[in-house]
Amino acid sequence: MARTTEPRVKRATHGARRLAARATNRLRMLPDFVVIGTKRGGSTALYEYLISHPEVRRGNVRKGSRYFDVHYDRGWNWFRSTFPLALTNGGAITGDASPYYMFHPLAPERLAAALPAARLLAALRDPVDRAWSHYQYERRRGNEHLSFEEAIEREPERLASEAERIKAGLDSPAWRHHSYLARGRYAEQLERLYQLFPPSQVLVCHSEALLADPDAELAKAWSFLGLAPHRTSQPHTFKVGGYSDDMPAGIRARLEEYFAPWNERLYQLPGIRFRFKPFKPAGAGSSAAPRGPAGYRAGA
């Protein structure tokens, strides 16, 4: 009997906590910062580092509310209920996170309307490695049945009109699961963001630097958020994959060429003080020059 009733008790307890949280939503903190992306780019590790600071309070949901992208229909009161009570904050701050905010067609505008003073943080990973990690992730979860090369070739077709679907209030699994290249075009996402928030309100972190030397990269975040310096007690593990297959060399060369002009465009934006691995064009004697995915022009 105990085994059969235990899940019910847990659900009832969780439900009671959620009701209590909603009843007190006007007494709750609003996020001072928001981690906005990117998927498979270290955003979860960045968020976990931030909430490990003694002056930061964790919200009531483990990895962020996802309110401004997939849970927007739950309403503002639900969003407020996901944060700590202001009476118990002791002068601390709190934050929200989603790896989808930066790429979602409506999330930046929703953020700007609801939290115009929030400070935004993004963790950006080399877009070639990010695309491969994203593909492997979707394969493991059963959301992708094509080979990586086929998925890249068919991405324009798969994503056509999907942003418009989301703006019309419809869901788009393709936009979330099959955007291997589009999510790595960081420049166009930040350019849209800078139309809504001043660059001084956005901190772009280098994921590879966050992995290699967390304290050095996080020192920028503490300063950006007005927090005291803090050294991490234990590095967080990046969700790098758990897959053993390497990306085929020919596909990597194609993607490096494809992303090269996008990366150069990124480097021209305010606040970008890092560089990804440089693209090296194929030398003389190579059998074939790398080509971009069908339907795409490099940098277009």
C-alpha positions in Angstrom: 0.0 0.0 0.0 2.8 2.4 0.9 4.4 2.0 -2.5 1.1 2.8 -4.4 0.3 5.8 -2.3 3.7 7.4 -2.2 3.5 8.9 -5.7 0.1 10.3 -4.9 1.4 11.9 -1.7 4.3 13.4 -3.6 2.0 14.8 -6.3 -0.3 16.2 -3.6 2.6 17.8 -1.7 4.0 19.3 -4.9 0.5 20.6 -5.9 0.1 22.2 -2.4 3.4 24.0 -2.7 2.5 25.3 -6.1 -0.8 26.6 -4.9 0.9 28.3 -1.9 3.5 29.8 -4.3 0.8 31.3 -6.6 -1.1 32.7 -3.6 1.9 34.7 -2.6 3.1 35.6 -6.1 2.9 39.4 -5.5 5.3 39.0 -2.6 7.9 37.3 -4.7 11.1 38.5 -6.3 11.4 39.2 -10.0 14.5 38.1 -11.8 17.4 40.6 -11.9 19.1 38.6 -14.6 18.1 36.1 -17.3 20.3 33.6 -19.0 19.0 33.6 -22.6 21.0 30.8 -24.3 22.3 29.1 -26.2 21.2 25.5 -26.4 24.1 23.1 -26.2 26.3 26.0 -25.5 26.9 26.0 -21.8 23.8 28.0 -20.7 22.9 25.4 -18.0 26.4 25.5 -16.6 26.4 29.3 -16.6 23.1 29.4 -14.8 24.2 26.9 -12.2 27.4 28.9 -11.6 25.4 32.1 -11.1 23.0 30.6 -8.6 25.9 29.2 -6.6 26.9 32.7 -5.6 25.9 33.4 -2.0 24.1 36.6 -3.0 21.9 34.8 -5.6 18.7 32.9 -4.7 17.6 29.9 -6.8 14.1 30.0 -8.2 11.4 27.4 -7.4 11.9 25.5 -10.7 15.2 23.7 -11.2 16.4 25.0 -14.5 14.5 28.2 -15.1 10.8 28.9 -15.8 10.9 28.8 -19.6 8.1 31.3 -19.3 9.0 33.6 -22.2 9.2 30.8 -24.7 7.2 27.5 -24.1 5.2 28.4 -20.9 4.0 31.9 -21.8 0.4 30.7 -21.8 0.6 29.9 -18.1 0.5 33.6 -17.4 2.3 36.3 -15.3 1.0 35.0 -11.9 2.5 31.6 -12.6 5.8 33.2 -13.6 5.9 35.2 -10.4 5.2 32.1 -8.4 8.4 30.5 -9.6 10.7 32.9 -7.7 11.6 33.2 -4.0 9.7 35.4 -1.5 11.1 38.9 -1.4 10.7 39.0 2.4 13.4 36.3 2.7 15.9 37.5 0.1 18.2 39.3 2.5 19.3 41.7 -0.2 20.1 38.9 -2.7 19.0 38.7 -6.3 17.5 36.0 -8.4 17.4 35.0 -12.0 15.7 33.0 -14.7 17.1 30.9 -17.6 16.2 29.2 -20.8 18.5 28.1 -23.7 15.6 29.0 -26.0 15.0 32.7 -25.2 17.7 34.0 -27.5 16.5 32.1 -30.5 12.7 32.1 -29.9 10.9 34.4 -32.4 8.9 36.1 -29.6 10.9 35.7 -26.4 13.2 38.8 -26.7 10.2 41.1 -27.2 8.3 39.5 -24.3 11.4 39.9 -22.1 11.8 43.5 -23.0 8.1 44.3 -22.3 8.1 42.4 -18.9 11.6 42.9 -17.6 13.1 45.9 -19.3 15.8 46.4 -16.6 16.9 42.8 -16.4 20.5 42.0 -17.2 20.9 39.3 -19.8 23.7 36.7 -20.2 24.4 34.4 -23.1 26.9 31.6 -23.3 28.1 31.1 -26.9 30.0 28.0 -28.0 31.8 27.5 -31.3 28.8 27.1 -33.7 30.2 24.1 -35.5 30.7 22.1 -32.2 27.3 23.4 -31.0 25.5 22.2 -34.1 27.0 18.7 -33.8 26.2 18.5 -30.1 22.6 19.7 -30.8 22.2 17.0 -33.5 23.5 14.2 -31.2 21.2 15.4 -28.5 18.1 15.3 -30.7 19.1 11.9 -32.0 19.3 10.5 -28.5 15.9 11.9 -27.6 14.3 10.5 -30.7 13.6 13.8 -32.4 15.9 13.3 -35.3 16.0 10.4 -37.8 18.2 11.9 -40.6 21.9 11.7 -40.8 23.8 14.9 -39.8 24.5 15.8 -43.4 20.9 15.2 -44.5 19.6 17.3 -41.6 21.9 20.2 -42.6 20.8 20.0 -46.2 17.1 19.9 -45.3 17.2 22.6 -42.6 16.0 25.5 -44.8 13.1 23.4 -45.9 12.3 22.2 -42.3 12.4 25.7 -40.8 10.6 27.5 -43.6 7.6 29.5 -42.2 8.1 28.0 -38.8 8.9 31.3 -37.1 5.6 32.6 -38.5 3.8 29.6 -37.0 5.2 30.4 -33.6 4.1 34.1 -34.0 0.6 32.9 -34.8 0.5 31.0 -31.5 1.3 27.5 -32.8 4.0 25.2 -31.6 7.0 24.4 -33.9 9.0 21.2 -33.0 11.1 21.8 -36.0 12.2 25.3 -34.8 13.2 23.8 -31.5 14.7 20.5 -32.5 16.1 20.9 -36.1 17.7 24.4 -35.9 21.3 23.2 -36.0 22.7 26.0 -38.2 20.2 28.7 -37.4 20.9 28.7 -33.7 24.6 29.2 -34.5 24.1 32.4 -36.4 24.6 34.3 -33.2 25.1 37.7 -34.9 21.5 38.0 -36.2 20.1 37.0 -32.8 22.2 39.5 -30.9 21.4 42.2 -33.4 17.7 41.7 -32.8 18.3 41.7 -29.0 20.2 45.0 -29.2 17.2 46.6 -30.8 15.4 45.9 -27.5 18.1 46.1 -24.9 21.2 48.3 -24.8 24.4 46.3 -25.3 25.5 47.4 -21.8 22.7 45.3 -20.4 23.9 42.2 -22.1 26.9 40.0 -21.2 28.1 37.5 -23.8 30.3 34.7 -22.3 32.6 32.5 -24.2 31.6 28.9 -23.5 35.0 27.4 -24.2 36.6 29.9 -21.7 33.9 29.1 -19.1 34.8 25.4 -19.4 38.6 26.0 -19.4 38.8 28.6 -16.6 35.4 29.1 -14.9 36.6 31.7 -12.3 38.2 34.0 -14.9 35.1 34.0 -17.0 32.7 34.3 -14.1 34.6 37.3 -12.7 33.1 39.2 -15.6 29.6 38.0 -14.7 30.0 39.0 -11.0 31.0 42.5 -12.0 28.2 42.7 -14.6 25.6 41.7 -12.0 27.1 44.0 -9.2 28.0 41.0 -7.0 31.0 40.5 -4.8 33.9 38.4 -6.3 33.3 34.7 -5.7 35.4 31.6 -6.5 33.6 28.4 -7.5 34.0 25.5 -5.2 33.6 22.9 -7.9 33.5 23.2 -11.7 30.1 22.3 -13.2 30.1 19.6 -15.9 29.1 20.9 -19.3 26.5 18.8 -21.1 28.9 18.0 -23.9 27.1 15.0 -25.1 27.9 11.5 -24.1 28.5 10.4 -27.7 31.6 8.9 -29.1 31.3 9.5 -32.9 33.3 12.4 -34.3 31.9 14.7 -36.9 33.0 13.7 -40.4 35.9 15.9 -41.4 34.3 16.9 -44.7 31.2 18.1 -43.0 33.2 20.0 -40.4 35.1 21.8 -43.1 31.8 22.8 -44.8 30.4 24.1 -41.5 33.5 26.0 -40.7 33.3 27.8 -44.0 29.6 28.4 -43.6 29.9 30.0 -40.2 33.1 32.0 -40.9 31.3 35.1 -42.2 28.6 34.8 -39.4 31.4 34.7 -36.8 33.1 37.8 -38.3 29.8 39.6 -38.2 29.5 38.6 -34.5 33.0 39.9 -33.7 31.9 43.4 -34.9 29.2 43.6 -32.2 29.6 45.4 -28.9 30.9 43.3 -26.0 32.4 40.4 -28.1 36.0 40.0 -26.8 36.7 36.5 -27.9 37.2 34.5 -31.1 36.2 31.0 -32.0 38.6 28.7 -33.9 39.4 30.4 -37.2 38.3 28.9 -40.5 41.2 27.6 -42.7 40.2 27.4 -46.3 41.1 24.2 -48.1 44.6 24.3 -49.6 45.7 23.7 -53.1 45.4 20.1 -54.1 42.3 19.3 -52.2 39.8 17.2 -54.0 36.9 19.5 -53.5 36.2 22.8 -51.9 33.8 22.8 -49.0 30.3 23.8 -49.9 27.5 25.2 -47.8 24.3 23.4 -47.1 21.7 23.5 -49.9 19.6 26.6 -49.8 22.2 28.5 -47.8 24.9 31.0 -48.7 27.7 31.6 -46.3 26.9 34.6 -44.2 23.5 35.0 -45.9 
